[in-house]
Amino acid sequence: MADTTATLAAPRQHDTRETVLFGGVYGAVLACSMVAALTQYGHTSRDTRRYDALWLLVTALASALAHGYSHYIAERTPHRRWDSLRALADEWPLVAAVLPTVLILAGAGWGWWPAKDVEYPAFTLNIALLFTLGVVTARWSKRPWPVAALIGLVDALLGVIVVVANAIIK
């Protein structure tokens, strides 16, 4: 009987920079969106902030799972035994990008800082993260500093759009 493992295609390996950029941007926009959604009704107790932190973390993990799984099945080629786990593990930048916001919300829940209006530092952090990711990836691509700054501003605009949409919806 022939060995079928030789005919299995290796999954497409995503470039580390591509993975970090995609996951970082996705995670930062997700964090902005979730903070906007979770704080929509103005609940600002410490218990609520801990709950918000937990839901943001659960949402990030679920998003990473869904995205990794979609990469796995979208390739439509036979896979090796552990390729599904590799596809899921490649989503770590998405979860990592959400963790600072989880810490901000959890810190407010633990009493490290006031629970009221903690969404504004969270929004600021995520907008800064989007700007930084834009600049860093543009520089990785050998773009000049002015162009890199412009790309960073455009990326940060994603976060600003979420914040503005949140203000309009409220």
C-alpha positions in Angstrom: 0.0 0.0 0.0 1.4 3.4 -1.0 2.2 6.0 1.6 -0.4 8.8 1.3 1.3 11.2 3.6 3.7 12.1 0.8 0.8 13.4 -1.3 -0.6 15.7 1.4 0.1 19.3 0.8 1.6 21.5 3.4 -0.7 24.3 4.4 0.1 27.8 3.1 2.4 29.3 5.7 1.5 32.9 6.3 4.4 35.3 6.5 5.0 36.3 10.2 4.7 40.0 9.3 1.5 39.3 7.5 0.1 37.4 10.5 1.2 40.1 13.0 -0.3 42.9 10.9 -3.6 41.1 10.2 -4.0 39.8 13.7 -2.9 43.1 15.3 -5.3 45.2 13.2 -8.1 42.8 13.6 -7.6 42.5 17.3 -7.3 46.3 17.8 -10.5 47.0 15.8 -12.2 44.1 17.6 -11.2 45.6 21.0 -12.5 49.0 20.0 -15.8 47.6 18.8 -16.3 45.4 21.8 -15.5 48.2 24.3 -18.0 50.4 22.4 -20.7 47.7 22.5 -20.1 46.7 26.1 -20.1 50.3 27.4 -23.1 51.4 25.3 -25.5 51.4 28.3 -23.2 53.3 30.7 -22.7 50.5 33.2 -19.5 51.5 35.1 -19.3 49.3 38.2 -16.2 47.3 39.0 -18.2 44.1 38.5 -19.3 45.2 35.0 -15.7 46.1 34.0 -14.5 42.6 35.0 -17.4 41.1 33.0 -16.5 43.3 30.1 -12.8 42.2 30.3 -13.9 38.5 30.3 -16.3 38.9 27.4 -13.6 40.7 25.3 -11.2 37.9 26.0 -13.8 35.3 25.1 -14.7 37.1 21.9 -11.1 37.4 20.9 -10.5 33.7 21.5 -13.7 32.8 19.6 -12.6 35.1 16.7 -9.2 33.6 16.6 -10.7 30.1 16.6 -13.1 31.0 13.8 -10.5 32.7 11.7 -7.9 29.9 12.1 -10.5 27.3 11.3 -11.6 29.2 8.2 -8.0 29.4 7.0 -7.7 25.6 7.6 -10.8 24.7 5.6 -10.4 27.4 2.9 -7.3 25.8 1.5 -9.3 22.8 0.2 -6.3 20.5 0.1 -5.6 17.4 2.1 -3.9 18.3 5.4 -1.4 16.7 7.7 -2.4 15.6 11.2 -1.4 18.7 13.1 -2.1 21.4 10.5 -5.4 22.4 12.1 -3.6 23.2 15.4 -1.0 25.2 13.5 -3.7 27.2 11.8 -5.2 28.0 15.1 -1.9 28.8 16.8 -1.1 31.3 13.9 -3.9 33.5 15.2 -2.0 34.5 18.3 -1.5 38.2 17.2 -5.3 38.7 17.2 -5.5 37.6 20.9 -2.3 39.5 21.8 -3.6 42.7 20.4 -6.8 42.5 22.5 -4.9 41.7 25.8 -3.9 45.3 26.7 -7.6 46.3 26.5 -8.6 43.3 28.6 -6.0 44.5 31.1 -7.4 48.0 31.1 -11.0 46.8 31.7 -9.9 44.2 34.2 -7.7 46.7 36.1 -10.8 49.0 36.4 -12.7 46.0 37.7 -10.0 45.2 40.2 -9.9 48.8 41.4 -6.5 49.8 40.0 -8.2 52.9 38.5 -11.7 54.3 38.2 -14.2 52.1 36.4 -16.0 55.1 35.0 -15.0 56.3 31.6 -12.3 53.6 31.2 -13.4 53.1 27.6 -11.6 56.3 26.6 -8.1 55.1 27.5 -9.0 51.8 25.9 -10.0 53.5 22.7 -6.8 55.7 22.8 -4.6 52.6 23.3 -6.2 50.8 20.4 -5.9 53.8 18.1 -2.2 54.1 19.0 -1.8 50.4 18.4 -3.3 50.7 14.9 -1.1 53.7 14.1 2.0 51.8 15.3 1.1 48.7 13.4 0.7 50.8 10.2 4.0 52.6 10.7 5.9 49.4 11.5 4.6 47.4 8.7 5.1 50.2 6.2 8.7 50.5 7.4 9.1 46.7 7.0 8.1 47.2 3.4 10.9 49.8 3.0 8.5 52.7 2.7 9.9 56.2 3.5 9.0 57.7 6.9 6.4 60.2 5.6 4.6 57.4 3.7 4.8 55.2 6.8 3.3 57.9 8.9 0.5 58.4 6.5 -0.2 54.6 6.4 -0.2 54.7 10.2 -2.7 57.5 10.2 -5.0 55.7 7.8 -4.8 52.6 10.0 -5.6 54.7 13.1 -8.6 56.1 11.3 -10.2 52.6 11.6 -10.2 53.0 15.3 -11.4 56.6 15.2 -14.3 55.4 13.0 -15.3 52.9 15.6 -15.1 55.6 18.4 -17.2 58.0 16.3 -19.8 55.4 15.4 -20.0 54.6 19.1 -20.6 58.2 20.0 -23.3 58.5 17.2 -25.1 55.3 18.3 -25.2 56.4 22.0 
